[in-house]
Amino acid sequence: MPAVPHRTAVTLGMVLVLAVTAAVLLGRAGQRVAEPEQGFGDRIAYGAGGDERAGPSRYPWVGAGSFAVAGDESPVHGEAGPVARYQVAVEEGAGQDPAAFAAEVDVVLADPRSWIGTGQLRVQRVAEAEPADFTVYLATPRTSEAMCAEGGLSTEGYTSCRLPGQVIINLARWLEAVPDYGAPLEVYRAYVINHEVGHEFGEGHEACPVPGGPAPVMQQQTYGLDGCLPNAWPILDGRRHVGELIG
């Protein structure tokens, strides 16, 4: 093979160096694009699988991790049975008023269509200094996910959950409900409170009993209705509305 002139060899070497450099830079650029964005203040969960998409939202993804307990206390509601005493707490930095959230929780749990309608218990909200049987928390998606995970529950920052003594309401669901729920936001809010408090009272999950009829409040309506219609209450027409127990 004939020898390559010195100038030609230098030129080929420079081309090779430039090609390698370009490849490295492109590779690094690809890595930067693939890395997740830092911070979650503008992300929103759209589905039960944690399908988060960038976009504006009305709530922060993560708060301070500490909670402010609503003051004062409510009357005792219900006709018979032991009194279940609860507190209401809102995560600091969530942008929600503890008193306003507590008022909504009180209205739901004091409704005769709620658990007091069974005639087996009464409820009362108490102040921070008083002993309580459970606390209803309103927490940002990231904080609620971490709280639920402490009890071995995976919510992917999307659903609410209940642990012993802790009813944890996901802020995103409280403000946005779920896609295609088919009922106003206040219906979903009453449902999620009654559902998670129902777990605190010992209730398990139930299935849709009759397509086209109301869903049991212990059905996992956040994940879908399976042909049933949205329903926020355990008591319908004066009777406990149930489906087949599934866990």
FILUM-401449 format. One record per atom (N, C-alpha, C): x, y, z; residue in one letter. Coordinates in steps of 0.02 Angstrom, whole numbers, padded with zeros to 5 digits, always signed. Example, Ala and Ser with C-alpha at 12.3 -4.5 7.8 and 13.67 -1.06 7.14 Angstrom:
<atoms>
+00660-00284+00390A +00615-00225+00390A +00660-00165+00390A +00642-00112+00354S +00684-00053+00357S +00645+00002+00394S 
</atoms>
This chain:
<atoms>
+00044-00060+00000M +00000+00000+00000M +00045+00061+00000M +00030+00110-00042P +00073+00171-00045P +00066+00211+00019P +00120+00245+00038A +00119+00285+00100A +00073+00345+00092A +00039+00364+00146V -00005+00422+00147V +00036+00484+00160V +00030+00534+00119P +00069+00595+00131P +00054+00622+00200P +00105+00656+00229H +00098+00682+00298H +00038+00728+00306H +00026+00775+00258R -00029+00823+00264R -00096+00787+00263R -00101+00736+00220T -00164+00698+00216T -00177+00661+00281T -00127+00633+00311A -00135+00597+00375A -00159+00644+00430A -00131+00704+00434V -00153+00753+00484V -00225+00771+00475V -00244+00782+00411T -00313+00801+00396T -00362+00746+00418T -00345+00683+00401L -00388+00628+00420L -00393+00622+00497L -00338+00634+00531G -00339+00631+00604G -00384+00683+00634G -00383+00745+00606M -00426+00798+00632M -00499+00781+00620M -00514+00753+00561V -00584+00734+00548V -00608+00682+00597V -00565+00633+00612L -00583+00581+00660L -00596+00610+00729L -00553+00656+00752V -00563+00687+00818V -00628+00726+00821V -00642+00765+00767L -00705+00803+00766L -00766+00757+00767L -00763+00701+00732A -00820+00655+00730A -00832+00626+00800A -00778+00606+00834V -00785+00578+00901V -00814+00630+00949V -00788+00691+00945T -00812+00745+00988T -00886+00758+00977T -00907+00760+00914A -00978+00772+00899A -01022+00716+00927A -00998+00655+00921A -01037+00598+00947A -01045+00603+01023A -00992+00622+01058V -00996+00629+01131V -01045+00684+01150V -01041+00741+01116L -01085+00797+01132L -01158+00779+01119L -01171+00745+01064L -01240+00724+01049L -01265+00675+01102L -01221+00630+01123G -01241+00583+01174G -01259+00618+01239G -01218+00667+01258R -01233+00705+01320R -01298+00744+01314R -01309+00773+01256A -01372+00810+01246A -01431+00764+01252A -01425+00702+01224G -01480+00655+01230G -01493+00637+01302G -01440+00631+01343Q -01449+00616+01413Q -01486+00672+01449Q -01469+00734+01431R -01503+00790+01464R -01577+00791+01448R -01595+00776+01388V -01666+00775+01369V -01702+00720+01406V -01669+00662+01415A -01702+00604+01444A -01711+00612+01520A -01671+00653+01552E -01676+00660+01624E -01742+00694+01643E -01775+00670+01697P -01838+00701+01718P -01827+00772+01743P -01877+00813+01735E -01873+00881+01760E -01875+00881+01835E -01841+00928+01865Q -01841+00934+01937Q -01900+00976+01959Q -01933+00955+02014G -01990+00992+02039G -02054+00967+02009G -02109+00972+02047F -02172+00944+02026F -02229+00994+02033F -02215+01058+02040G -02267+01107+02051G -02314+01116+01992G -02292+01096+01931D -02335+01107+01873D -02354+01040+01840D -02352+00986+01880R -02369+00921+01852R -02435+00898+01881R -02472+00858+01841I -02538+00837+01861I -02549+00764+01843I -02578+00726+01888A -02591+00655+01874A -02658+00649+01839A -02658+00614+01783Y -02719+00606+01743Y -02750+00538+01748Y -02715+00489+01777G -02743+00422+01778G -02717+00382+01836G -02751+00326+01849A -02735+00285+01908A -02666+00256+01903A -02637+00252+01844G -02570+00225+01836G -02516+00276+01848G -02533+00335+01873G -02483+00386+01885G -02458+00418+01821G -02501+00424+01771D -02481+00453+01708D -02480+00529+01715D -02421+00555+01734E -02415+00626+01748E -02394+00662+01684E -02428+00716+01669R -02412+00755+01610R -02399+00827+01630R -02351+00858+01596A -02336+00928+01612A -02395+00971+01594A -02411+01019+01637G -02467+01063+01623G -02485+01102+01686G -02521+01156+01679P -02540+01196+01737P -02589+01159+01782P -02586+01171+01846S -02633+01141+01893S -02651+01193+01946S -02703+01177+01984R -02727+01223+02035R -02700+01205+02104R -02652+01162+02107Y -02627+01140+02172Y -02552+01126+02168Y -02517+01132+02224P -02446+01113+02225P -02440+01037+02229P -02388+01011+02198W -02376+00939+02199W -02349+00915+02267W -02313+00959+02300V -02285+00942+02365V -02289+01002+02411V -02303+00990+02475G -02308+01043+02524G -02253+01038+02576G -02266+01067+02635A -02215+01070+02687A -02205+01004+02723A -02254+00960+02719G -02250+00896+02755G -02274+00901+02827G -02290+00962+02849S -02319+00973+02915S -02392+00995+02906S -02432+00988+02959F -02504+00998+02954F -02530+01047+03006F -02581+01085+02986A -02616+01129+03032A -02684+01098+03047A -02699+01089+03112V -02761+01058+03133V -02815+01112+03140V -02873+01097+03113A -02929+01144+03119A -02950+01152+03192A -02965+01213+03212G -02984+01226+03281G -03057+01212+03294G -03077+01226+03355D -03147+01216+03378D -03167+01143+03374D -03230+01130+03387E -03257+01063+03382E -03329+01066+03360E -03355+01011+03338S -03424+01008+03313S -03469+00977+03368S -03534+00984+03360P -03579+00946+03404P -03572+00871+03390P -03599+00830+03434V -03603+00759+03422V -03661+00746+03374V -03647+00709+03320H -03698+00694+03270H -03714+00620+03271H -03777+00604+03265G -03799+00534+03265G -03847+00521+03322G -03882+00466+03316E -03935+00450+03364E -03914+00399+03417E -03868+00355+03399A -03852+00301+03446A -03781+00275+03432A -03755+00239+03480G -03690+00207+03473G -03633+00248+03502G -03574+00220+03505P -03516+00255+03531P -03498+00315+03487P -03464+00363+03516V -03444+00423+03479V -03373+00414+03451V -03368+00419+03385A -03303+00418+03352A -03279+00490+03345A -03226+00507+03379R -03201+00576+03379R -03143+00583+03329R -03146+00636+03290Y -03096+00645+03237Y -03071+00717+03237Y -03011+00725+03210Q -02982+00791+03196Q -02975+00799+03121Q -02966+00861+03100V -02956+00876+03029V -02892+00917+03024V -02848+00898+02978A -02784+00933+02970A -02770+00943+02896A -02740+01001+02879V -02723+01018+02810V -02648+01030+02807V -02617+01003+02755E -02544+01012+02747E -02528+01086+02736E -02479+01110+02771E -02455+01179+02761E -02422+01185+02693E -02439+01237+02657G -02413+01246+02590G -02458+01216+02536G -02514+01186+02557A -02561+01157+02509A -02608+01209+02479A -02609+01269+02508G -02653+01322+02482G -02726+01313+02501G -02740+01273+02553Q -02808+01261+02574Q -02818+01283+02646Q -02878+01308+02661D -02895+01332+02728D -02918+01274+02772D -02885+01261+02828P -02906+01206+02871P -02978+01211+02895P -03000+01271+02911A -03069+01279+02935A -03120+01263+02880A -03105+01283+02819A -03150+01270+02763A -03153+01195+02748A -03096+01162+02748F -03095+01090+02736F -03131+01053+02791F -03119+01074+02854A -03152+01042+02910A -03228+01050+02905A -03251+01108+02884A -03323+01119+02877A -03353+01070+02827A -03318+01057+02771E -03344+01011+02721E -03345+00939+02748E -03292+00920+02784V -03290+00854+02814V -03347+00846+02864V -03358+00898+02905D -03411+00895+02955D -03480+00885+02922D -03492+00922+02869V -03557+00917+02835V -03569+00846+02809V -03517+00817+02780V -03524+00749+02754V -03537+00699+02809V -03496+00699+02861L -03502+00648+02913L -03563+00658+02957L -03591+00719+02958A -03652+00732+02997A -03716+00718+02958A -03709+00702+02894D -03767+00689+02853D -03798+00621+02872D -03864+00616+02879P -03895+00552+02897P -03885+00498+02845P -03864+00516+02784R -03847+00466+02734R -03777+00438+02743R -03738+00470+02788S -03670+00447+02801S -03672+00391+02853S -03615+00376+02884W -03610+00318+02927W -03652+00322+02990W -03669+00383+03013I -03712+00388+03072I -03782+00361+03057I -03799+00357+02992G -03865+00331+02974G -03874+00257+02988G -03820+00221+03002T -03826+00151+03020T -03856+00143+03090T -03855+00197+03130G -03879+00192+03198G -03830+00157+03245G -03770+00143+03221Q -03722+00106+03261Q -03666+00149+03290Q -03663+00213+03269L -03610+00256+03295L -03630+00329+03287L -03595+00371+03323R -03602+00444+03317R -03532+00472+03302R -03529+00534+03280V -03465+00565+03264V -03461+00635+03293V -03400+00657+03307Q -03388+00725+03330Q -03317+00745+03312Q -03311+00805+03283R -03243+00832+03272R -03220+00867+03334R -03156+00856+03352V -03128+00886+03412V -03067+00927+03393V -03048+00972+03438A -02990+01016+03426A -02925+00978+03438A -02870+01010+03421E -02805+00977+03424E -02787+00952+03493E -02807+00989+03545A -02788+00970+03613A -02827+00911+03640A -02881+00891+03605E -02924+00837+03629E -02903+00771+03598E -02912+00715+03634P -02897+00649+03604P -02945+00633+03548P -02919+00602+03496A -02960+00586+03438A -02948+00513+03418A -02999+00482+03388D -02993+00414+03364D -02959+00411+03296D -02968+00462+03256F -02935+00465+03191F -02931+00537+03168F -02888+00549+03119T -02879+00615+03089T -02890+00611+03014T -02927+00659+02988V -02936+00666+02916V -02886+00717+02891V -02838+00695+02850Y -02785+00737+02823Y -02801+00756+02751Y -02788+00819+02733L -02787+00841+02664L -02714+00854+02647L -02687+00813+02601A -02615+00816+02587A -02602+00820+02513A -02548+00854+02495T -02527+00859+02425T -02512+00789+02398T -02513+00780+02332P -02500+00713+02304P -02436+00681+02328P -02380+00718+02328R -02317+00688+02349R -02319+00668+02423R -02347+00712+02465T -02349+00696+02537T -02397+00639+02551T -02455+00640+02518S -02503+00585+02529S -02473+00519+02507S -02437+00519+02453E -02404+00457+02429E -02355+00431+02482E -02316+00476+02511A -02267+00456+02562A -02302+00431+02625A -02356+00464+02645M -02392+00443+02704M -02423+00374+02694M -02454+00363+02638C -02486+00299+02624C -02433+00244+02619C -02375+00260+02591A -02321+00211+02583A -02296+00187+02650A -02302+00228+02702E -02280+00207+02769E -02320+00147+02793E -02381+00141+02768G -02423+00084+02786G -02422+00029+02734G -02376+00034+02686G -02370-00018+02635G -02418-00010+02577G -02449+00048+02569L -02497+00060+02516L -02465+00101+02460L -02474+00080+02398S -02447+00116+02340S -02504+00154+02306S -02500+00221+02307T -02551+00263+02277T -02526+00299+02215T -02461+00298+02202E -02430+00331+02145E -02448+00406+02143E -02460+00435+02201G -02476+00506+02205G -02545+00522+02177G -02587+00471+02166Y -02651+00482+02132Y -02711+00473+02178Y -02714+00418+02214T -02773+00403+02254T -02764+00426+02326T -02820+00425+02362S -02820+00435+02434S -02811+00367+02467S -02804+00366+02533C -02796+00302+02567C -02816+00310+02640C -02817+00253+02673R -02829+00252+02745R -02780+00206+02779R -02748+00230+02832L -02708+00190+02877L -02741+00193+02946L -02727+00147+02991P -02759+00150+03056P -02752+00219+03089P -02808+00251+03101G -02808+00317+03132G -02795+00374+03085G -02783+00360+03020Q -02767+00412+02972Q -02809+00404+02908Q -02850+00452+02895V -02887+00455+02832V -02852+00509+02790V -02820+00488+02735I -02775+00532+02697I -02807+00547+02630I -02829+00610+02621I -02863+00632+02560I -02812+00667+02515I -02805+00643+02455N -02759+00671+02406N -02786+00738+02380N -02746+00790+02386L -02768+00857+02366L -02790+00861+02293L -02756+00826+02249A -02774+00827+02179A -02844+00800+02167A -02859+00745+02200R -02926+00716+02193R -02979+00761+02225R -02962+00793+02279W -03008+00838+02313W -03027+00897+02268W -02978+00921+02230L -02991+00980+02188L -03016+00963+02118L -02999+00903+02094E -03014+00887+02024E -03056+00824+02014E -03069+00786+02068A -03103+00722+02062A -03065+00677+02014A -03100+00639+01971V -03067+00596+01922V -03101+00606+01855V -03065+00593+01800P -03095+00601+01734P -03156+00556+01725P -03208+00584+01693D -03267+00545+01674D -03304+00516+01734D -03300+00549+01791Y -03336+00524+01850Y -03411+00527+01840Y -03434+00578+01806G -03505+00581+01790G -03549+00613+01843G -03518+00651+01888A -03556+00685+01941A -03517+00747+01961A -03551+00797+01992P -03516+00858+02013P -03461+00843+02065P -03415+00890+02070L -03359+00883+02115L -03381+00869+02187L -03434+00902+02210E -03455+00893+02279E -03478+00821+02292E -03503+00787+02241V -03522+00716+02249V -03459+00674+02259V -03408+00686+02218Y -03346+00648+02227Y -03315+00662+02295Y -03316+00724+02317R -03287+00741+02382R -03322+00703+02438R -03388+00702+02436A -03425+00664+02487A -03409+00590+02483A -03403+00565+02421Y -03386+00495+02412Y -03318+00479+02443Y -03266+00518+02427V -03199+00500+02450V -03193+00504+02525V -03229+00551+02557I -03229+00554+02630I -03264+00493+02659I -03324+00478+02635N -03361+00421+02661N -03325+00355+02647N -03293+00350+02590H -03258+00288+02573H -03199+00275+02620H -03156+00325+02628E -03097+00315+02670E -03115+00312+02744E -03164+00351+02766V -03187+00346+02835V -03221+00278+02846V -03254+00252+02794G -03283+00185+02798G -03231+00133+02813G -03172+00139+02782H -03117+00093+02799H -03099+00100+02872H -03096+00162+02897E -03080+00172+02967E -03131+00139+03012E -03193+00134+02990F -03246+00102+03029F -03251+00027+03016F -03202+00000+02979G -03198-00072+02971G -03229-00099+02908G -03247-00056+02860E -03279-00079+02798E -03226-00097+02746E -03241-00149+02705G -03197-00169+02651G -03225-00147+02584G -03188-00163+02531H -03210-00143+02464H -03268-00186+02440H -03311-00155+02400E -03369-00190+02373E -03373-00179+02298E -03408-00225+02265A -03416-00222+02192A -03482-00190+02173A -03487-00169+02111C -03549-00142+02084C -03601-00197+02083C -03658-00189+02118P -03707-00244+02121P -03750-00250+02059P -03771-00193+02031V -03817-00193+01974V -03796-00137+01926V -03773-00153+01866P -03757-00100+01818P -03818-00055+01806P -03805+00010+01806G -03858+00058+01799G -03886+00082+01865G -03868+00047+01920G -03889+00068+01986G -03833+00106+02021G -03847+00133+02081P -03795+00171+02116P -03739+00126+02141P -03679+00152+02136A -03620+00115+02161A -03621+00115+02237A -03600+00061+02269P -03589+00064+02341P -03534+00114+02357P -03539+00146+02414V -03488+00195+02431V -03421+00161+02442V -03421+00096+02458M -03358+00061+02468M -03331+00031+02403M -03365+00043+02346Q -03335+00026+02282Q -03278+00076+02269Q -03226+00053+02235Q -03169+00097+02220Q -03188+00140+02159Q -03230+00189+02171Q -03256+00230+02116Q -03202+00273+02082Q -03148+00285+02117T -03093+00323+02087T -03065+00286+02026T -03066+00221+02028Y -03038+00180+01974Y -03089+00163+01920Y -03151+00181+01930G -03202+00164+01880G -03265+00140+01914G -03321+00142+01878L -03386+00126+01907L -03413+00058+01885L -03382+00027+01835D -03402-00040+01813D -03477-00044+01798D -03503+00008+01769G -03573+00008+01750G -03620+00039+01800G -03597+00049+01862C -03638+00082+01912C -03637+00158+01903C -03679+00192+01940L -03683+00265+01938L -03649+00294+02000L -03620+00354+01995P -03586+00383+02053P -03633+00388+02113P -03606+00373+02171N -03644+00378+02233N -03597+00393+02291N -03615+00442+02332A -03571+00464+02385A -03589+00437+02454A -03644+00399+02461W -03672+00385+02527W -03679+00311+02541W -03665+00291+02603P -03677+00220+02621P -03751+00205+02634P -03790+00256+02650I -03861+00245+02665I -03903+00276+02609I -03943+00234+02576L -03988+00258+02524L -04059+00235+02541L -04106+00283+02538D -04176+00268+02555D -04182+00235+02623D -04140+00259+02669G -04144+00235+02738G -04112+00168+02751G -04080+00138+02701R -04050+00072+02710R -03977+00073+02687R -03937+00029+02715R -03867+00022+02696R -03864-00007+02625R -03832+00030+02579H -03825+00007+02510H -03757-00027+02502H -03758-00091+02484V -03697-00130+02482V -03690-00168+02416V -03630-00190+02402G -03615-00235+02347G -03577-00295+02375G -03559-00340+02331E -03521-00398+02352E -03454-00378+02380E -03437-00405+02437L -03373-00389+02470L -03316-00419+02431L -03267-00377+02413I -03211-00401+02373I -03144-00389+02408I -03145-00368+02469G -03082-00359+02506G -03081-00296+02546G 
</atoms>
